[in-house]
């Protein structure tokens, strides 16, 4: 243990003394200092032995304490080892059970997979058999389809032939309505004539025999006209007549000089908003606004005229005036048109709100038919323009709400926001050789005594067609100053046919104006028709307008301006 017993200590002491007394050693003579040295040496040895003894005991105690600690740790490790061994044995047992269960589950899965493979094999066999049967049936169906396609082709050819014959004998739906209306008119006239003359038996206008006789008569008339390039068999069928052929000035009806609420309120529709702030919808004969599109108009091939909305409106007047004048609600008018050969197809119903005609998908224009001309004799625009029937009809043709909203917003938020009056100027841009003559609208303005106050800017025919820049600036300056005497003025210039260079030149000239407020607006490149309609209403809502006598656009501006101003033309100026 590191310590020395009493016996061992005594032996060490004797050994030390024996060394001092070795045999043969001669006693050393010592004096007093020598004795002291001996005693000191003995003391050192004794002290060393004592320290060694004390150190041995301390080391022994530490060794015993470490041994006890190690014994305790060993006991704890042995206990933990036993517990760990017990847990390990339990886990091994559990793992063995799990492995056994896994083996069993694996066996069950293997069995299921074997069964599934057997089932898949059966399904594959059935699929193969089904595909083979389907292939046989497809081949039979293909043969049947080929036979049906051949039969359908034969029937289509036959249907085409019958349709063409029907078109020649009866005409499309739009033409049929014209013929029926004409037949009824002639039947009534014929019956009344027989009654007045007392000529033979009474005629029954609705009898099939009488109708068949009239139909046969009109078929012959159509054939006769076909030889002259007119009628339903003509090559010109479906074309739109030039404006000059259908709008000859025949001042028969009395022109309305001014709108009278007491006399005209029930007949002339007034554009405005209702109590809910929505635009009022024009109505006629039980219809309100634009009716749903008539899907089938009877034409074998749709003819899409190349025209503008403004020009197409002039053609539509012929149908509308005759329909309201004769109380015929079934008049149909082709919905589709194009601004140019390569332009996209547009539709009248997307721009207009009107009950006076029904827009149709595949009908042809019928205003060239002899039956239409007979039926609508006396109701042509050339006769009725400016009279009560015209304004009754025209007031029921307006643009869609969104177009009115955009135009009114521009007027309210841009042109009149500061309380100013608006001078709108429509500037013509074509050369005189492109013009054919003064439009019917301006001719009627000239004929109406109440409109004599409107002013013609130039007497020079060339300047009327294409006013020079100097005249444009001078005219705008002159009339803006007149308005400026009482009100602030904003100028709105519409020049859709102008180039950028022309606009830049005008802007240079307008720097010399004596007033500051002026606005320019040109059409965007897309949605030209809609932009043109908005532009029309902006000008129509203006206080004073300067327009072009040769333009159908200006006609629409004038008509809308008159309707918005109680048919008063005193603020209209004409190039």
CORZIBEL-V638646 format. One record per pair of residues at least 4 apart in sequence whose ideal C-beta (glycine too) atoms are under 6 Angstrom apart, sorted by the first residue. I is the first residue (numbers start at 0). J is the second residue. Records with the same first field share a line. If there is no record, write none. Layout:
I=J, J
This chain:
0=59
1=55, 58, 59
2=55, 56, 59
3=7, 8
29=33, 34
76=80
79=83
90=94
129=133
158=162
162=299
164=168
165=169
170=174, 175, 231
171=296, 297, 298, 362, 363
172=296, 297
173=296, 331, 362, 365
174=365
176=329
177=365, 370, 371
178=370
180=327, 374
181=370, 373, 374
182=186, 213
185=189
186=204
190=202, 204
193=198, 202
207=211
221=230, 231, 232
224=229, 230, 369
225=230, 232, 233
228=233
229=233
230=369
231=236, 368
237=302, 363, 364
239=304, 314
240=244, 245
242=246, 313
243=435
246=380, 381, 439
247=381
248=442
249=381, 382
250=446
251=382
252=383, 386
254=385, 447
255=387, 566
256=449
257=449, 566
258=263, 565, 566
259=263
260=264
263=267
266=391
267=390, 391, 394
268=281, 394, 395
271=279
272=276, 278
273=277, 279
278=400, 403
280=287, 288
281=395
282=287, 354
283=354, 355, 395
284=328
286=290, 354
288=352
289=348, 352, 353
290=357
292=358, 360
293=331, 357, 359
294=360
296=359, 360, 361, 362
298=361, 362, 363
301=361
302=363
303=335, 337
304=336
305=337
306=310, 311, 336
307=338
308=350, 528
309=551, 552, 555
310=551
311=336
315=319, 332
316=320, 380
317=366
318=322, 330, 332, 356
319=355, 356, 392
320=324, 378, 383, 392
321=325, 375, 378
322=327, 330, 355
323=392
324=378, 388
330=356
331=357, 359, 362
332=356, 358
333=362
334=346, 347, 348, 358
335=344, 346
336=345
337=342, 344
338=342
345=528
347=351, 358
348=358
350=532
352=397, 399
353=395, 396
355=395
365=371
366=371
371=375
380=384
383=388, 389
384=389, 439, 443
385=389, 443
387=391
389=393
390=394
393=558
394=562
398=402, 403, 532
400=404
402=532, 533
403=407
405=533
406=533, 536, 537
408=412
409=413, 537
410=414, 415, 540
412=416
414=421, 489
419=487, 488, 489
420=482, 486, 488, 542
421=489, 491, 541, 542
422=479, 488, 490, 543
423=491, 538, 541, 544
424=492, 545
425=493, 546, 547, 553
426=494
427=547
428=496, 497
429=433
430=465
431=461, 464
434=464, 549
437=441, 442, 548
438=554
440=554, 557
441=548
444=450
450=568
452=569
453=568, 571
454=572
455=573
456=474, 574
457=462, 463
462=466
463=574
466=470, 471, 574
468=504
470=474
472=508
475=479
479=483, 488, 514
482=486, 488
483=488
489=516
490=517
491=518
492=519
493=534
495=522
497=501, 502
522=527, 530
523=530
526=530
535=555, 556
538=544, 556
539=556, 559, 560, 563
543=570
544=560, 571
545=572
546=553, 556, 573
547=553, 574
548=573
556=560
561=566
